[in-house]
């Protein structure tokens, strides 16, 4: 095993890559009683067109298949599903599908070896039949319909549709009721065979456990699994502009909501590595819109905010900044956000203070296994490695570089969606008709 020291945190991550390409990341804690395992594949909802590893012919699978496959992994041929297996020992289990990855997790305080063996086993042994696939279509259809009734979810979907022209991120993670009806057991086996392979997967374990024991189990379970050439995934050519600047939608909501999406092509910042660019971009928007920003103070004093959430999204050739807010006066809040984006000034003392806050947060989250898992998992997905010196990289952020990057961002390349109460639809449609963007 290779040991990577997390600088400034007095902790070590043990890593090893098996001969078949499978990656293992182990972060043991001496002062914890619980552990958390994540067995993940770099296969998510956006991968729907690819050339299989045993063919020269490109194929397309229905939207939502990654999420569907995740659901079906919890039905095993022996009739014992993983939830039942883990619950018998008081262990928690779950799974999640994102745009670019799927993970299967378990967490608990005992039966570490047995639980790890079972995790590595069931994810590698799919069981799909015409009958259980048909049954799952009904379950996921109900799930999709449930989300259709959640206004906040529809706001995000419409916002993505307005940001992206052709990229699959404009499609719901779960697909649509129509697309999942097209999924067959053959589609599921095809995706599992191509993407649930050692050189496209990794294991992350954090908490109370023995790294030597964990690694021994990994070798026992996976050494004999052959490496397979990865499928060729179709590259999506997404235009630089947002697809639609502004849109208003209506639903039964008590408080209106607004969503902003700012699309930033990373080719404009080719001199920066991905991590450095992401740190600068996040620093810029945190200073502008963070909880202690002048903007937040101003709109709070105007009683414009009920809630306010921001996030950066990583896409192949882009970074997209999201703002989702709940407000009693959406028109005024949209105006305030636009004004802030066009006229903001970043002061050096705010930059210096924020660096100190970030460094303190890096230390603080190490006491939370859940937070550490999220942090390391995101680094493995986005940067394909452990970042051992993140605190040092934060310290090295430069104020002049920050402003240079900020000056290159086209903050007008944005999509805005307003979600208003349907009872006020007629009145609002008249007042927002052909409203020009500043």
N, C-alpha and C positions, 0 to 999 in steps of 0.2 A: 504493500500500500504506500501511496505517496501522501505525505503530510503537508497540508497547506495551513500556515499560521494566519489567522485573521488579525491583522496588525491593529494594535490599540485596544484589542478586546480580550487578549490572553486566552484565546480558544483556538482549537485546531480542527480542521476538516480533513478527514481521510478519504482519499479517492483512489479508484482503480478502474481501469478499462480492461475488460476481458478480451480475449483473443478474437471473439466474435463481434467486438465493437460495443458491447453493453457497458454503460457507464454507471459507477456506484459512487455515491456521495454520503459520507457518514459523519455526523457531528454529535459526539457523545457529551452528555452532561453528567457531572459527578453529583450535583446537588438537586437533581430532579427524580421523581418517582415514575413519571409517565414518559411515553415515547410516541412518536408519530411517524408513520411510513407513507411514502407516496411512490407508487409505481406508475410511471408515466410514458406516454408515447407522443412523439411530435406529429400528431395527426388530429386535426380539428375540423371545424365545420367548413372552412374555406377551401379545403382540398376535395374537389369533386371531379376534376378532369386530370387524368394522369395516364402514363404508359406503364402497364404492369411490368414487374421484374421478369416475367417469363414470356413477354410478348413485345412485338414492335408496333402494335396497333394501339392508338390512344383510345381511352374509354372515358365515358362520363357516367357518374352515379348520381342518384337523386339528392337534392339538397336536404340536409338534416340527417344524413346517414351516419355521421360520426356520433351524434347524440343518440341515435337509434341503436347503434352498435354498443355504446356504453350501457344502455338499458339492458340489452340482451346478454351482456356478460354476467348478469346476476341471476341467470337461469342456467343451471348446470344439469348435465345428463343424469347424474345420480339422484336428482330430485332435491338435493340440499342446496339451498341458495346461500351465498356468502353472508347475507344479513343474519340468517338463522345461525350459521356456523359461528360467527363472531359474537353474537348476542349471548350464546350459551356460556361464554367465558367472560362476559361483562365487557367485551371489547366493542368499540364503535367502528362503523364502516360507512363509507360513502364513495361517491365518484362525481366527477364534474367534467363537462366538455366545454372548451373555449373555442375561439376562432382558429387557434394554431396548435392546440394540444388537448389531450384527454388524460386524466389521472384517476387512479384508483387508490383509495387511502384506507388505512385502519389505524386506530389509536387506542391506547389502553395503558395498563400498569402491570400486566402479567401475561404469561403464555407467549413471550416474545418470539421464541424460536418457532413454535407451532404456527403462530399467526403469520410470520414472515414466509414460511414454507407454503402455507395455503394461499397467500396473496400472489406469490410468484407462480403458483400452480394454476389457479382458476383463471387468471387473466390470459394464460397461454392455452387454455382449453375451451374454446367457444363451442356452443351447442345451439345450432339454429335448425329449426324445422319449419315447414310450411305453416304448421298449426301455431307454433309459438310466435312466429313472425306476424301472422295475421292477428293474433290476440294482442300483440304489442301495438299494432297500428291503432287499435281502438283506444288503448291507454294513452298513447302519445297524442292522439287527436283531441282527447279531452283536455290534456295538459295545454296544448296549443290554444284551444278555445278559451281556456281559463285565462291565459295571458292576454288574449284579445280583449278581454273585459277589464284589463288593468290599464287605465289611461297613461300612466307613466311609462309603461312598456311600449305602448303605441307611439308615444312621443319619441322615444329613442329609436324605434324602427323607422319612423318617418324622417328623423334627423339623419340617420345613416343613408336612407334612400336619396336624400338631398345632397349629401356629401359625395357619395361615390356614384360614378357613372356605370361601371361594369364590375367592379371588384366584388367578390362574394361576401364581403363584410356588410354589404347592403341588404343581405338576406338574413332573416332570423336564424339564430343558432340551431333551432330545432327544425328548420325547414318550414314547409307549409302543409296544411291538411292534404293538399293535392299531391305534393312531392313525396310525402311519406307513404302514400298509397302505392307508389311505384316500386318501393324497396322490396327486394326478394332476398331469400336466404343466400342465393348465389352472390348477390351484391355484397352482403355482409361478410361472407367468407373471403371474397376477393379483397376487400379492404383490410380485413384482419391479416390475411396472408401477406399483404404488401407492406403494411405499416406497423403491425404489431410484431416487429422483428428486432433482434437484439441491438443492431446498429442504428435503430431509430428510437430506442427507448433508454430510460435511466431509472435508477432507484435512489431516493433521498430518504434518509432516516435521521431524525433528530430526537434527542432526549436521553433517557436512561437505558443503556444497553451496552453490550460489549462489542466493539467493532470487529474483533477477530471472529467472534461467533457469527455475526451477521455476514461477514465476507465468506466464511466457510459455507454457510447455507446458500449464498448466491452461487458459489462455484458448483455446489452439489446440484442445484436446480437448473442452472443455465449454461454450464460449460459445454454440454453436449448439443445445445441448440445451435445450428449452423448460422453463419452470417449469410445474408442474402442481399444481392445488389438492390439498392433503393430504387423505387419506381421514379420515373421522370415526371415531375409535377409541372403542369402547364403554367407558364409565366403569364400573369395578368398585366396587361398594359393599361394602367389607369391614368386618365388625363389629369393634368395639373389642377385645373379649375374644379370648383364644386359644381355639382350638376344643377342645383337650383338654389338661388339666393335666399328666398323667403317663402314661407308657406304657413297658413293658418289651418288648424284642424279643430274639430269640435267633439266633445264627449261630455258625459255627465260628471263634472268635477266641481267640487265646492270652491277650490282656489285655483286660478289659472296657473299655468306653468309655461316656461320658455326653455328652449334648448338651443345652444350655440355649438357649431362645429367649425373649427379653424383648421384648414388643411395646409400642412407645411411640407413641401418637397425637400427631402434630405440631400438631394444632389446639389442644392444651393450651399451646402455646408460640407463639401467633400473633404476638407482639410481636417475635420474632426472625426475621431473614432466614435462609435455608436454610444458608448457609455458617457464620454465627455459631453457630447452633444445633448444627450438626454438630461444630464445633470444641469446644463445651462438652460435648456428649455424649461425644465421644471422650476428652476430657480426664478426665471423671469416671471412665469405665471403665478408662482407663489407670492412673490413680492407684490405683484399687481392685484391679485385677487384673494390672497390668503386671509386667514381669520383675523390677522392683526394689520391688514392693509388699510390704507387711507380710503380706498374704494368701499370696503366693507363697512367701515365706520360711517361713511357718508350715507350709504343706502340704508343702513340700520337706523340712522337718525331720521331719515325720510320715511321710515316704516315701510320700506319696499320689499323686504325679504321675510319670507316664512322659512325657507330652506335654501341652501346654496351648496352645490357639489361640483367639483372640478376633477378632471382626469386627463392624462395623456394616453393615447393609444398608439402602439407600435405596429406599423404596417411595413411591408417590404421597402417601398420607396418613399414612404411618407411618415410623418408623425401628425396625429390629429388631436387637437385640444378640445375637450368637451366642457361645456358649462350647462348644468341642469339646475334650474331654480324654480321655486314656487313663490308667487307674488300676487298681491291684490291688484297691482297696476302693471300689467305686462308691457304696455306701450312705453311707460316711463322707464321701466327697468331695461328694456331693450335699448332705449335711448342712452341711458346711463352707461351701459356696457360698451356700446359703440363709441361713445365719447371717451371713455377710459382707454380703450384700445388705440384710439387715434392720438391721444394727447398725454399718455402716461410718461412719467419721468422716474427713473430708478436712481435713488440716492445711494452713495457708497456706504453710508452708515447702516441703511436697511440691508444691503447686501452682506456686510460684515456680520450683522446680527443674525441674519438668516443662516449663514454658514455655521455659526456657533450652535444654533438651534438644531440644525440637521445632524451635526456631529454628536450632540447630546442625545438625539433620538436614536442614532445608531447604537449607542451604548445602552440606552434604556430598553430597546426592544429585545436585547439579548436575554432578558429575563423571562421572555414569553416565548415558549416553544412554537405556538401557532404563528406568531409574528416572524420568527426566525425562518420557519418553513416557507412562508409566503415570500420573504425577502430573497432567500437563496433559490427557491424554485423559479421565481421571476428572472433572476440572473441567468440561470441555466437555460431557460427558454429563450430569452432575448439575446444573451451574449454568448451562450453555449459554453459557459465556464463559471467557476467560482471567482468572485471578485474579492481578493484578499486585502486590498488596500483602499477600500471605498472611502474611509474616513480621510485618508491622505489625499485622495483625489478631490474630495470636497474642499479640503484646506487649500488646495492648489488652484481652485477656481479663481479666475482673474476678472476684476471689475471691468477693465477695458474690453476684454474679450466678450464679456456678458453683453455689454452695450452694442458691440459690433454685430453680434448674433441677433439681438433684438431689432436692430435697424434693418436687417435683411428679411425679417419676417413680414410677409404680406398679410396683415391682419384683416384686410378687406376680402380675402379669399375665404369667406365664411358662409355657412348655411345657417339659417335661423328658422326655427319652427315654434309657433305659439300654439299652445293647447288651451282652448277657451271653453267655457261652459256652453253646452248646446242650447240651453234656454235663451242665451244671449246671441245666438248665431246670426240672426238677421241683422241685428243692430251692429254687431262687430264687423260683419262682412262689408257693410256700407262704409264704415269708418276706416277700414284697412285696404279698400280697393285701390289697386295700382299705387301703393305707397312706395315712393322711391327709397333706395337704400343710400345711406349717407356714405 
